[in-house]
Amino acid sequence: MRKNNVACLLIVLWIAIPVFAVRQQDKKKPNQGEIKLKTELVQIDVLVSDKGNKPMGGLKREDFELYDNNKPQHITNFSFEETRSRQIGDATTEARSLPKAMAAGELKRVIAFVVDTFHIKFESITRTQEVLLDFVENKMQPGDLVLILPTGGGSGVLQQFTADRRLLHRSIDRLHPIAFTNETTPYRSVSDYSPSLGGGQSPLTPVAGGLSMPSSVAGHIDPIEEADVRATLGGLNEMIKSMSKLPGRKVSVLISEGFRLYSTQTTSDLRRTTALAARANVVFYTIDPRGLESLLVNAAEEINSGRVDTAVTGALINKRMDFLESQDSLRAIANDTGGTFFGNNNDIRRGLNNILEQNSAYYMLGFYPEATKWDGKYHKLKVLVRGRTDLTVSFRKGYLAKSPPAENAGVDPKVAEALEAISSPFVRRDIDLRLTPLYIDNAQRDPVVTLLLHIDASKLKFIESEGRYQSKLEQVGFVLDADGRKVDEFANTLDLNLQKQTYESALKRGFVATRTINVKPGVYQIRLFVREVGFGSIGTANDYIEIPDMKADWLSTSSLFLSGQAVEQGKVEDTAGLGSTPSQRRFQRQGEFSYSMVIYNAKVDNNQPQLEMRTRVLKGNRVVFSGDLRPVQMAQGSAPPTRIITGGEIKLLNLAPDDYTLQVTVRDKLRKRGNIVRTEMDFSVE
């Protein structure tokens, strides 16, 4: 490889020189706020299934009947959405490259996986993680906006709706149950009940809705158990409020071992949650990850009870009742919102597959209520397919004809628009942006992040004046840490006043705005907003970066820095000036590019490190190229063992135009633990 190019590339990125000089003027930082669009269009997503419980396609607008409070409505909006992938057995026919961000018009499904970490065992967490990983790697489709939310101990940048599988992987890794020293739901040990059951006798008491509970336990409420249930339902309520602002088919999959409603007197709380979900058009499916339960009293419980006959029998009854009551809550939230419950089966992956299949195709119906204004009342909905009693039609039960309270009253509309766009899970592409966050260490070995924002100038509306081409861009940016706290924010203007030659070049190449920030090791998300002054065109971009502790005795690396070359007339030519800058990461087919990186904290033997590295190229989750393990070659400027500069070259050969991921794995042969580290960077072939 060309060692001098590696060192030069790192120096260029270190200085962070933009392609075109851009004058930046700091402005007053905007206040928090957002604008919410108001409309009286009511939209309902409708699932239609055949006798085999498979989605039914091919229906037309005139096939449906829609009723609002039993009054027929004219369907003004109609569409059929499908998200199924082509499969042979359990394998897809081709690798899928999923975008890390999407525009609102690209959305197909909103899926929120809620893992009830207040009501789940350790072994169930492991099973749940396996199922979620399988979904992210093999079942997630283009157009899916996904959230993975624990009900306890989770907030920040990892708990957000995203199409970025890196964030979802990290969220899955962070799942863990909330454990207490005493027994908590879904059911208690025998000893917890023995003092209050009078020798283990516990007659059943019928209650409304088919639920049952021990009458002698009705007056006893465990404060921790009650707090857990309320925390779970509170988390669901906040998630529903977030989903209410999103379009498309909205599905929530609650993975929980259930919670006891009557024993904690929280039935009314669950009803409020299901009512909120119905109004937000959120359908809940519930999965009990416990699988098949024997519901028998174990030896420890027999010993603790001190009895083998009456007490054990009563304890067994209580255990079974607690189990049934815990599942009743899961059935209730699914049935009341139009979903289904899956439990008492060891194959919970099949349960999730059934849910995804049911929601792989749906119809979106829309109508305008007859009244000129909302009446503030709850309206019941009904949808039928004419003449097809053989079909099953699922839809939300109703909606609240009431506009939400005005938000951000008094906030400057432009500021509100910017904050709404920058905080949205969707990107705006009136102006095409590509954000590349890169990190490396400084002289003190502290991490420094350089944000490279490539702006496509072809969509800007330049004004020609006296032989120059002018435009002005407003830029707003936030950097958030893992807890969602702002560690950096800025607002400035980018003044463009270009001569004709520079203008013509900019239309082809775009230009790059940069910002350098000092941060601590950790997880960060960057959100950027650009608006063209005078025209209102908007572009947004966001990305995620995880920075290791470079001073710790852990093997780690910097970002990957890419620089492209193309083969033209049999010669390799640099293409940085043709749009393949490190900020774009776009390279020509049949060309090649080099990459460079810094490896930190290698072990040494006789002052010599023993490092190996392997390079792979992935399309989606499939490897399309895998190199062999080879010794790491140190480039000029290295300071082993703490700082080793290295890199390599990738020949694109016959890679089809698409999005790919470059993955570099480094192995330290002298380390016994923590001896492997990986780093990745996305790129595109054109």
TIKOL-468151 format. One record per residue: residue in one letter; x, y, z of N, C-alpha, C in turn. Coordinates in steps of 0.02 Angstrom, whole numbers, plus 50000, padded with zeros to 5 digits. Example, Ala and Ser with C-alpha at 12.3 -4.5 7.8 and 13.67 -1.06 7.14 Angstrom:
A506604971650390506154977550390506604983550390
S506424988850354506844994750357506455000250394
END
This chain:
M500424994050000500005000050000500445006250000
R500145012049985500515018249982500525021450051
K501075020550088501105022950157501065030450162
N501365033950115501345041250118500625043750111
N500235040450068499535042550060499145041750125
V499305036350163498965035250227499095041050274
A499725042850282499895048250328499595054850305
C499625056150239499355062450213498605062850224
L498255057150213497535057250222497345058850294
L497695055850341497555057250411497675064550428
I498205067350400498355074350413497815078850384
V497585077350322497075081450291496435081350332
L496235075450354495625074950394495715078250462
W496305077950487496465080950552496355088450547
I496595091450492496505098650483495785100350465
A495435095550431494735096250413494615102250368
I494955102450311494865107950263494275106250218
P493775110650211493205109350167493415109950094
V493025106850049493175107249978493145114449954
F492635118149978492585125249962492575129150028
A492915134850027492915138950087492225141650100
V491975140950161491305143150179491355147550240
R491075153650235491095158250292490515156550339
Q490665155650403490155153850451490075159450501
Q489435161250515489275166350563488835163250616
D489055163350678488645160550732488025164750742
K487465161250751486835164450767486605162350836
K486075165550858485785163750922485515156650918
K485625152750970485405145850970484645145450975
P484335140950937483605140750937483335137751001
N482725139551017482385136651074482075129951053
Q481935125651104481625119251089480915120351067
G480665116151023479975116551001479875112950936
E479255112050917479105108850853478405110850831
I478295110250766477645111750737477285105150723
K476645104850739476255098850725475715100750674
L475715097350618475215098650567474535096150589
K474005099950575473335098150595472925096450533
T472535091350537472105089450482471535085350510
E470975085450476470395081550498470335075050458
L470835073450418470835067050383470945061450433
V470495056550433470555050750477470815044950435
Q471375041950455471665036350418471645030050461
I471475024550429471425018150464471815013050423
D472285009550455472625004050421472244997650436
V472094993850385471644988150389472014981950365
L472004976750407472274970250387471704965850363
V471794962750305471304958150278471644951350269
S471384946150302471694939550300471204934450273
D471474929350238471054923950213470964918550266
K470664912950247470534907650296471184904650324
G471724905150286472364902650310472744907850350
N472424913350367472724918850406473294922150368
K473264921950301473754925250259473484931850234
P473914936950228473674943450202473354942750133
M472814946250124472434945950062472554952350022
G472824951849963472934957649920472424957849864
G472484962949821472064963349761471394966649771
L471234969049831470594972349842470634979649819
K470054982449800470014989249776469624993549825
R469645000049813469305004849856468555003049863
E468245001349807467525000049809467334993449843
D467844989349860467704983149896467584984349971
F467754990249996467724991650067467114995850085
E466854994550144466344998750175466635001350241
L466565007750253466855010850312466305014750348
Y466245013650414465725016850453466045020650512
D465785026750522465975030950579465355031850622
N465365028850683464765028850726464165026350687
N464275020850650463755017250612463505021250551
K463825026750534463645030550475464145029050419
P463915027050360464385025550305464775031750284
Q465415030750268465865036250250466145035150180
H466285040750146466595040450080467355039850089
I467655034550061468375033450068468725037850016
T469065042950040469405047649996470125045649981
N470435042150028471135040050020471165032550023
F471545029549977471595022249975472275020149949
S472595015449983473235012749959473325005749987
F473735001949953473924995249976474674995249986
E474894993450045475604993350062475824986250075
E476414984550048476674977750056477414978150073
T477624974250122478324974450144478644967550142
R478324962650111478604955850111479214955450067
S479704951450089480304950150048480214943550012
R480564942849956480544936449920480964931349957
Q480674925649974481014920650013480944913749983
I481444909749995481414902549979481544899050045
G481024895950074481094893150140481204898750190
D481764898450227481914903450277482444908350253
A482674907650191483224911850167482974916550113
T483194922650115483024927450063483424925850000
T483144927649942483464925849879484054930349863
E484094936149896484644940649881484814944649944
A485424946949947485634951150004485274957750001
R485104960550058484734966750062485164972150093
S485204977850059485554983650087485024988350114
L484974988650180484464992850211484744999850224
P484375004950206484615011850219484625013250294
K485095017350315485125019250386484635024850403
A484365028050352483885033450363483385033250306
M482785035750319482275035850267481865042250272
A481575044150215481105049650213480415047150232
A479975051750252479305049750274478935045850219
G479035047750156478695044350102478925037250089
E479495035350118479765028550110479535023750164
L479175026450214478975022350271478445017350251
K478515011150275478015005850265477715003650331
R478145002150379477904999850444478285003250500
V477935004350555478255006550617478185000850666
I478734998150689478724992350735479104994150798
A478754993850855479064995150920479084988650959
F479684986250972479774980351015479874982951087
V479404981451130479454983451200479614977251241
V480204977251270480424971651312480294973551384
D479834970051417479614971751484480124969251535
T480654973051543481204970851587481024970851660
F480444973551678480194973051747479874966251760
H479664962851707479294956551714479574951351667
I480204949451678480524944551634481114941551670
K481244935151658481814931751690482434932351647
F483004930851677483634931351641483634926751580
E483394920551589483404915851533482944918051476
S482404921551493481954924051442482264929951404
I482684933851438483034939251404483484936551349
T483854931151364484294928151314483894925751253
R483334922551266482914920151211482644926051170
T482454931351205482184937251172482724940551129
Q483334941051154483864944151116484004940251051
E483984933651055484094929650995483554930950942
V482934931550964482384932850918482444939750887
L482614944750927482684951550902483274952150853
L483824948850868484394948850822484204945750755
D483824940350758483604937150696483164941950656
F482744945750690482324950550655482744955950621
V483214958850659483614964250632484034961950573
E484314955950577484754953450525484384950550465
N483804947350477483494943550423482784945450405
K482434948650451481724950050439481574957350427
M481994961750449481884968950440481894970650366
Q481424974750345481334976450275481454983850262
P481634985650200481654992750183480974995950195
G480975001550228480345004750246480125003350317
D480504999250354480354997850424480695003050468
L480305006150512480575010550563480485006950630
V481025005750666481015000950722481265004250786
L480955002250841481165004250908481244998050950
I481774997650990481854992351040481894995851107
L481374994951148481294998851209481234994351270
P481694994751318481574991351382481124995651426
T480684992351465480244996251507480594999151568
G481184996551584481554999151641482294999951624
G482595005451645483305006351637483535008051567
G483115010851526483325012451458483055019051434
S483495023551414483305029851383483915032751348
G483795037351302484355040451268484355038751194
V484945039451163484975038851090484845031651066
L484925026651110484805019851089484065018151089
Q483665022051123482945020851127482595025951083
Q482615024751018482285029150970482085025150909
F481585027750872481395024550810481935025850758
T482155020550726482715021150680482695015550628
A483035016750572483145011550522483875009250524
D484265011950570484985010450576485075004150618
R485284998850585485354992450620485914992550673
R486394997150666486914997650717486614999650784
L486165004550783485835006550845485405000950874
L485064997350831484644991850855485064986250886
H485634984750856486084979750885486304981850954
R486484988150960486724990551025486154990351077
S485544992051056484974991751102484854984651126
I484904979851080484804972851099485334970551149
D485954972551137486494970651183486384973351253
R486054979051259485964982351324485364979651364
L484974975051336484384972651371484594968351431
H484274969651487484384965551547483784966451593
P483604961251631483024961851676483184966351735
I482664969451761482724973451823482604968651881
A483134966951917483094961851970483044965052038
F482654961952082482604964052152482764958152196
T482884959452260483074954052305482484949552322
N481874952452320481294948252334480984945852268
E480544940852273480214938252213479734943552186
T479734944352121479274948952089478864945252037
T478434948852002478004945751952478434942051901
P478164937151864477464935751854477104931851909
Y477464928251952477114925152008477594924552066
R477314923752125477704923652187477874916552207
S478354915952253478514909452280477974907452331
V477954901052349477454898552396477504902152462
S478114903352485478204906452551477914913452554
D477864916852497477574923552497476834923452514
Y476494917952496475784917652506475584914152571
S476014909652596475814905352651475544909052712
P475844914652735475594917852795474874920452787
S474674922352727474024925452718473494920752691
L473674914452679473204909952647472864905252695
G473044905552758472704901352807472774893952792
G473384891552792473494884452779473484882652706
G473554887652663473614886252592472944885952557
Q472384886952591471734886852557471634893352520
S471424892952458471354898952417470804897952366
P470184899052385469644898252336469684903352281
L469474901452221469464905952164468864910552167
T468964916752144468424921552142468324923852070
P467734922652040467624924951972467564932551970
V467834935551917467794942851909467604944351837
A467474950851824467264952951757467814951551707
G467614949851646468094948851593468404941951593
G468174937551638468444930851638469084930051678
L469334935451710469934934951750469764932151818
S470244929051850470124926251917470724927651961
M470594927652027471124929052074470934925952141
P471424924752184471274922352251470944927852292
S470354926452320470004931652357470384933852418
S470784929452448471144931352509471744935752494
V471944936152430472514940252412472294947252390
A471634948052379471374954152350471574960352389
G471604959752455471754965652494472494966852506
H472914962252481473634962852493473984965152428
I474294970852429474634973452370475374974452387
D475794971052350476514971952358476704978652326
P476974983452362477124990052333477634989752276
I478114985052279478604984552225478264981852162
E477844976752172477494973952114477044979152082
E476684982852123476244988052096476644993352058
A477214995352087477635000352054477894997851987
D478064991351985478314988351923477774988651868
V477164986851886476614986851837476494993851812
R476464998651857476345005551837476915008251794
A477535006251810478105008451769478065005551699
T477864999151694477784996051628477254999551587
L476665000751617476125004051581476305011251565
G476665014651610476895021451596477365021651537
G477815016851532478265016451475477885015251410
L477375010951412476965009851353476605016151332
N476355019951381475995026151365476445031151329
E477055031951353477515036651321477695034351251
M477785027851243477945025151177477365026251129
I476745025351153476145026351111476105033651089
K476245038251134476225045351117476725046951062
S477315043851065477805044951012477575042050946
M477265036150948477025032850887476435036650857
S476055040250898475465043650872475645048950821
K476265051350822476475056550775476735053650710
L476755047050705477045043850646476495041150601
P476615041150535476125038250488476245030850480
G475855027650435475975020750418475665015750467
R475785009450455475555003950497475975004050561
K475645004650619476005005350682475874999250726
V476394995350737476344989050773476824989250832
S476574987150890477004986450948476984979150970
V477574976250980477644969351003477894969651075
L477454968051122477634968051193477874961051212
I478494960451232478784954051254478834954351329
S478424950351363478354950751435478124944151463
E478294942751525478034936951560477384938751597
G477124944651582476474946551608476504949751676
F475954952951694475914956251760475204955551786
R475134955551851474494954251883474124960851893
L473554961551860473184967751863472754968251926
Y472364962951939471904963251996472294963152063
S472834959552064473224959152126473574965752141
T473654969952091473984976452101473494982252092
Q472864980652079472334985652069472534990752014
T472754988151958472974992351902472574991051839
T471984987951846471574986551788471384992851751
S471194998151787471015004451755471605007551719
D472215006451745472805009051711472895005751643
L472784999251640472844995751576472314998051527
R471704999351551471185001751507471365008551477
R471685012851516471895019351490472425018351437
T472875013451447473395012151397473095009651332
T472625004851336472325002251274471905007551239
A471575011951277471195017351246471665022151210
L472225023651241472725028051210472995024951146
A473115018351147473365014851088472845015051032
A472205014151048471685014250997471645021050964
R471705026351003471665033050974472285034750932
A472845031650949473465032950912473555028150853
N473075023550844473115018650790473705013850798
V473845011950861474385007350877474085000550895
V474304995350860474064988550873474594984850914
F474384981750969474854977951011474794970550998
Y475364967350988475424960150989475854958451050
T475674953151085476034951451146476324944451141
I476924943651167477274937251166477514935751237
D477334929851262477584927451326478194922951311
P478804925151330479404921351311479544915351356
R479104914051406479244908551452479184901751419
G478794901251365478674894851335478214890651378
L478254884151371477824879651410478054879451482
E477584880451528477724880251599477384874251630
S477744870651674477454864751707476954866751760
L477054872551791476624875051845476574870151903
L477124866551916477154862051973477554865152029
V477424863152090477794865652148478464861952150
N479014865752155479664862452156479854860552228
A480414856952234480624854352299480754859952349
A481054865352327481214870852373480574873752402
E480064874352361479434877152385479104872452435
E479174865852424478894861052471479234861652539
I479894862352538480264862952601480084869452636
N480044874952597479874881352627479174881352657
S478714877752625478024877752650477964873952715
G478414868952726478374864952787477834859752784
R477484859252729476944854352721477014850952653
V476714845152647476734841652584476034840552556
D475524841752596474854840352573474444846552560
T474094849052610473634854552600473994860952577
A474554862552610474904868752593475184868552522
V475454862752504475734862152437475184862552384
T474614859452400474054859852353473824867052344
G473764870652400473564877652396474084881852359
A474724880452371475254884152337475244882852262
L475084876552244475054874952173474484878652139
I473914879052174473344882852147473534890152137
N473864892952188474064899952184474544901152127
K475014896652119475514897352066475174897251997
R474704892751989474354892351925473924898551913
M473594900851967473174906851959473594912951942
D474174913551975474614919251960474854919051887
F475004913051864475234912251795474674914351747
L474064911951759473504913651715473354921051718
E473384924051778473244931151784473774935251747
S474394933051750474924936751716474814936551640
Q474564930851614474434930451542473784934151523
D473314934651570472704938351556472864945551537
S473354948651569473524955551553473794956051482
L474184951051461474454951151393473904950051341
R473434945651358472864944651311472444950851306
A472344954251362471904960151362472184965651318
I472824967251325473104972751287473114971151212
A473194964751195473184962851124472474963051096
N472004959951132471324959551107471004966451101
D471144970951148470814977451148471104982251096
T471664980651066471964985051016471974981950946
G471704975950939471664972750873472234968050858
G472644966250907473194961650896473034954750923
T473554950650932473464943850957474004942451009
F473864937351050474334935051102474654928551080
F475304927851091475664921651076476014919451140
G475854913451163476164910851223476094903451228
N476364900651283476334893451296476624889451238
N477164892151210477504888851155478244890451161
N478664885351157479384886351165479704889751106
D479374889951049479654892950989479384900050981
I479644904751019479384911551015479584914950949
R480094912250916480274914950850479694913950801
R479364908350807478784907150764478234912250778
G478154914050842477664919050859477804925650826
L478434927950827478604934150795478534933650719
N478724927950691478644927050619477904927550598
N477464924750639476744925250624476514932450626
I476764936250674476574943350680476814947150619
L477434945950598477704949450540477334947650477
E477154941250470476784939050411476104942450409
Q475754942750466475104945950468475144953350449
N475694956550465475774963650453476204965250393
S476304960350349476724961450290476354965050234
A475694965550240475294968950189474664971750222
Y474484977850205473894980850236473614986250189
Y472994988150201472664993350163472614999650208
M472735005350178472665011750213472055015250185
L471545016250227470935019650209470905026450244
G470665031450208470605038050238469935041150220
F469675045150267469045048750253469035055150294
Y468625059850271468515066050307467835065750341
P467805066450407467155066250441466685071650414
E466035070250419465535074850393465545081550429
A465645081550494465645087750532466215092250511
T466095098750511466615103550491467135104350546
K466965102550607467435103050663467415096550703
W467955095250738467965089650783467445090750838
D467085085450857466585086150910466865084350979
G467495082450981467805080951046467615074251075
K467235070151038466985063751065467365057951033
Y467285052151066467585046051040467115043050988
H467385041450929466995038650874467185031350863
K466675027050856466795020050842466855019050766
L467325014850747467455013350676467265006150660
K467075005150598466914998450574467104997950501
V467444992650482467654991650413467444984650391
L467134984250333466924977850304467184977250233
V467254971050210467384969650139466744966850110
R466464970250062465814968450034465804961250007
G465314957450030465204950850003465734945750017
R466184947050065466734942350078466734940550153
T466244936750173466214934550242466764929550259
D467104926950208467644922250220468294925650241
L468314932250236468914935950254468874938750324
T469454939150357469494942250423469774949250415
V469414954150441469604961150435469784963850504
S470394966350512470624969050576470774976450568
F470564980350617470654987650614470584990450684
R470784996650693470704999750759469975001150772
K469785001250836469085001550855468785008550850
G469205013750850468915020450847469455025850851
Y469225032150857469685037750862469365043250902
L469755047650930469515053350968469505059450922
A468915062150908468845067850863469015074350900
K469645074850916469875080650955470585082250935
S470705088550918471375090650900471815090850962
P472445088950957472895089451015473005096751034
P473175098051097473295104951117473875107951077
A473825114451066474345117851028475015117251063
E475525115651025476195114851052476625120851033
N477065122751079477565127851065477255134551044
A476715136351079476405142751064476915148351074
G476945152951026477405158551031478095157351004
V478235151050983478895149450956478925151650882
D479475154650862479565156650792479445150650747
P478995151150698478845145350655479455142350621
K479935146550600480535143950568480955139850617
V480995142350678481365138650730481015132050744
A480345132350750479965126350764480045121250707
E480035123750644480115119250587480795115850589
A481305119550606481975116750609482025111350663
L481735112750721481785107950776481365101750763
E480795102650731480395096850714480765092450664
A481065095550613481425091650562482035088150591
I482395091650635483025088750660482895083250711
S482315083450744482165078350794481745072550765
S481535073150703481125068050672481535061750657
P481215055850661481575049750639481655049350564
F481335053850527481405053950454481875059450433
V482195058450375482635063550347482245067450295
R482445073650285482175077850231482695078250177
R482485077550114482955077250058482815082550006
D482505088150026482465093749978483175095649957
I483635095350005484355096149993484675089650014
D485055086549970485375080149987485995081350029
L486015078050087486575078650133486865071650146
R487515071450158487825065250180488315066950236
L488155064350295488555065850355489045060250369
T489675062050382490185057250399490545059550462
P490405056350519490785057950580491405053450584
L491975056450596492605052750600492955054650665
Y493265049650697493625051150759494335048450756
I494765051850791495465050050797495725053450860
D496325051850882496595054850943497005061050926
N497065065450976497515071250968498175069951003
A498575075051011499245074251040499215071751112
Q498665073251147498585070951216498225064251220
R498105061251162497775054851156497045055051178
D496755060951173496035061751185495675061451118
P495065058851117494705058251053494465065051028
V494515065950963494265071850929493825069450871
V493225072350866492755070450813492735076050761
T492805074250698492715078950643492085076950605
L491625081750600491005080650563491095083350493
L491025079050444491065081050374490355080550345
L490085086150325489415086350297489455088150223
H489335083250180489345084450108488655086950087
I488635092550053488015095650031487985095449954
D487455092349928487365091949856487115098749830
A487545102149792487375108849769486895108949711
S486765103149680486355103049620485625104749634
K485415104049697484715105549714484625112549744
L485175116249750485125123049776484905127849721
K484565133149740484305138049692484755144249695
F485315143949660485795149549660485495155549624
I485665161449647485475167649614486095170649581
E486055171949516486615174849480486605182449487
S487175185149505487235192449513487945194549496
E488015198649444488665201349424489175195849413
G488975190549379489435185149361489585180349418
R489255181149474489345176549530488695173049547
Y488755167349579488175163249596488135162849672
Q487565165149698487515166049770486945161849800
S487065159549860486555156149899486765156649973
K486275156150017486415156350088486055150650122
L486425146950163486145141150198486165142250273
E485625140550307485615140450380485745133350403
Q486195132650450486385126050475486285125750550
V485955120450574485855119250646486085112150660
G486445111150715486685104550731486675103150805
F486575096750823486605094450892487025088150895
V487405087450948487765081250964487505078951031
L487225072851033486915070151094487325064251119
D487375063751186487725057951214487235052151222
A487465046651252487065040551257486425041651296
D486415046551342485825047951382485375053151350
G485545055351289485135060251255485285067351275
R485815068551313486005075351332486435078651279
K486325085151268486715088751218487425090051244
V487915088051204488605089551221488885094851175
D488535096351120488735101651075488125103651034
E488055110151022487525112650978487785118950945
F487545120150885487785125950848487265128050797
A487275134350779486845137050726487255142250690
N487305141650625487705146450586487445146950515
T487725151550478487535152350408488135150750364
L487985147950305488495146450256488355150950196
D488795155850185488705160650130489095158250069
L488755157250014489065154949952489055160649902
N489635162449876489705167749827490245165449777
L490025161449727490475157549686490565160549616
Q491185160349592491305162049523491035156449479
K490955157949413490615153249369490955146449368
Q491625146349363491985140049359491885135949423
T491925139449480491835136049544491115133649551
Y490645137749528489945135849531489805129549490
E490065129249430489955123349388490275117149418
S490855118049448491175112449482490765110149542
A490485115049579490095113449639489465109449621
L489165110949563488575107249543488725099849534
K489345098249515489545091249505489805088149570
R490195092149607490555089449664490205090549731
G489785095749734489525097749799490065101149838
F489945102349902490455105249945490365102450016
V490875103550057490905100550123490955105950176
A490515105650226490565109750286490835105250342
T491265107950384491585103950435491495107050504
R491535102750555491545105050624491945099950664
T492375102350707492795098050749492615099150822
I492495093750859492315094250930492735089350970
N492865091251032493205086951080492675083551124
V492715077051129492225073251167492585068051210
K492205065051255492455059551296492275052951261
P492605047451280492405041051252491665039651267
G491315036651220490605035151230490225034751165
V489565034351171489115033751114488805040651101
Y488785042751038488515049251020488085048650958
Q487605053250954487215054050893487265061250871
I487355062050805487405068750775486795069950732
R486465075650741485885077550702486005084350671
L485925084850605486055091150569485465093150527
F485375099750520484825102650483485115108250439
V484925108350375485135113650329484515116250292
R484445122950289483895126150253484165131650208
E483925131850146484135137050100483705143250113
V484035148650131483695154850148483345157650087
G482725159750096482345162750041481945157850001
F482095151450006481735146449967481415141050011
G481685140050071481385135350117481545128050106
S481975126450057482175119450047482565117050108
I482415110850128482705108150190483055101550177
G483615100450210483945094050211484145092350283
T484075086150302484285083950369484715077750362
A485125076650413485555070650415485695068950487
N485775062550501485975060550568486405054250563
D486815053350612487245047350613487435045950686
Y487725040150695487885037450761488615035550761
I488945036950816489665035350821489815032950891
E490245027950897490445025250962491205025750968
I491435029451018492145031151025492435027351085
P492945023351074493245019451129493695023851172
D493875021151229494355024551274495055022751249
M495375027551216496015026151184496585025851235
K496475028451295497005028351346496995021951388
A496435018551387496385012351427496785006851394
D496925001651432497314996051406496854991251369
W496504993951319496064989851278496254990751205
L496234985351168496354985751097495774989551065
S495924994751026495404998750995495695001950931
T495255005250894495465008350831495135015250824
S495395019050777495075025250756494535023550705
S494235028650675493785027550619494185025150559
L493815022650509494115021050445494075027350401
F494635029150370494665034850325494755032350254
L494295034150210494285031450142494505036750092
S494865034550040495065038849985495045034749921
G494705037449870494575033449811495025034849752
Q495085029649711495425030249646494985026749594
A495055028849532494685025649477495185023549423
V494995018349386495405016049331495155019449267
E495565023749239495385027349178495935026549127
Q495755023649069496225022449015496825018349039
G496675013449081497195008949105497625011649161
K497465017749185497865020749239497415022149299
V497725021749358497365023249419497415030749433
E496845034149438496835041349450496455042849514
D496705047749552496335049949611495675052949590
T495145051649630494475054149613494185058649667
A494605060749714494345065049767494025071349739
G494295073749682494015079649652493405078349609
L493195071949604492615070249562492025067949605
G492035069749668491455068149710491555062349756
S492125058949755492235053349800492655055449860
T492505061049888492865063349947492695058950006
P493095059150059492935055150118492235056550146
S491975062550133491305064150158490755060750118
Q490875059250055490365056050014490385048450018
R490985045750018491075038450018490725035149959
R490795038449900490515035649838491095034349790
F491115028449763491675026449720491415023449655
Q491835023849604491635021549538491735014049532
R491275011049496491325003849482491955002549441
Q492274997049454492904995049422493494999049449
G493365003549497493915007449526494185004049589
E494485008049632494755005449695494795011249744
F494855009449807494975014649857495435011949911
S495755016549944496195014650000495855016750065
Y496025013250117495765015050183496355015350232
S496265019350282496785019950334496465020450402
M496835018850453496575018750521497165018750570
V497005019950633497505019650687497295014150735
I497755009750753497645004550802497965006750867
Y497585006250922497825008550986497945002751034
N498485003351074498614999051132498744991751115
A499164990651066499374983851051499864981351104
K499854974851117500354971751160500994970651119
V501564970351153502204969351118502594963651151
D503004960551111503484955551134504154957451104
N504634958951148505284961651125505174967951083
N504724972251109504574978651077504244977951009
Q503994972050993503674970950928502954968650938
P502464972150907501774969750911501674963850864
Q501174960050877500984954450833500244955150816
L500104959350767499424960850747499264957850679
E498654955450672498394953050608497754956850592
M497594957350528496984960650509496674957250448
R496004957650445495644954850388495124959950366
T495044960550301494574965250271493994961450238
R493394963750252492804960850220492354966450193
V491984964750140491484969250112490814965750118
L490324969150148489664966350159489144970250121
K488654966650095488064969650066487474967450110
G487214972250148486724970250198487064966050251
N486804960050263487114955550311487494949850278
R487624950450213487964945150176488664947350155
V489154943050165489844944450146489924943450071
V490144948550035490264947949963491004947649947
F491424949349996492154948649987492454947650056
S492914942950061493264941750124494004940450109
G494434944750134495144943750125495434939050177
D496054937350169496394932950216496684936950273
L496784933650330497154936850385497864938250362
R498104944250375498784946050356499094950350410
P499754950150416500084954350467499954961750454
V499874965550507499774972750502500434976050484
Q500424980150432501014983950411500964991050439
M501474993050476501474999650506501685004950456
A501305010450452501455015950407501865021350443
Q502115025850404502505031450431502085035450481
G502395037350536502045041150588501795036850645
S501885030250641501665025850695502095026750756
A501815025550814502175025850878501985019650918
P502235013750897502045007550931502295007451003
P501925004151048501325000051034500665003951042
T500715010151068500095013751084499725016151022
R500095017450967499775020650909500105018050845
I499735013850808499995010850747499545012850689
I499825016350640499455018450580499525012950527
T498975010950498498985005650448498415006850399
G498335002250352497795002950303497844997650250
G497504998750195497514993950140497144996750081
E497044992650030496704994649969496154989549953
I495624992049925495064987849903494944989049829
K494964983849789494794984349719494064982349710
L493674986849681492964985849678492764980549627
L493204979349577493084974049529492384974349500
N491984968949510491324968649478490754969949527
L490884973549580490344975049627489804979249591
A489184977049597488634980649565488504987149602
P488254992249567488084998449602487584997149659
D487774998949719487354997849778487725000649839
D487424999749897487725001849960488064995849992
Y488664996950019489064991650050489354994050116
T489654989250152489994990850214490694987850212
L491194991950225491874989550233491984987950307
Q492194981750321492304979550390493034977250397
V493384980150444494084978250457494124975250527
T494384969250532494464965750596495204965450612
V495384967450673496084967350696496134962350754
R496644958150751496754953150804497454954150833
D497484954550899498114955150935498304948150961
K498814945150931499004938250948499304937651017
L499514943351046499834943251112499334944151169
R498714945751153498204946551204497804940051211
K497624938351273497204932551285496464934451286
R496324940451312495634942751315495584949551281
G495014950951252494934957351217495424958151160
N495554952651125496084952651074495824954051003
I495174955250996494884956550930494474962950933
V494554967050883494154973150877493964974150804
R493364976650792493124977750724492914985050716
T493004987550656492764994250639492474994050569
E491974998150556491614997950493491515004950465
M491385005250399491205011450366490795009750304
D490235013250297489815012150238490105015750178
F489975013050118490165016350056489695014150001
S489705017749946489275016249889489685015349827
V489455010949783489755009949717489265012649666
E489525016749620489095019849569489265017249499
END
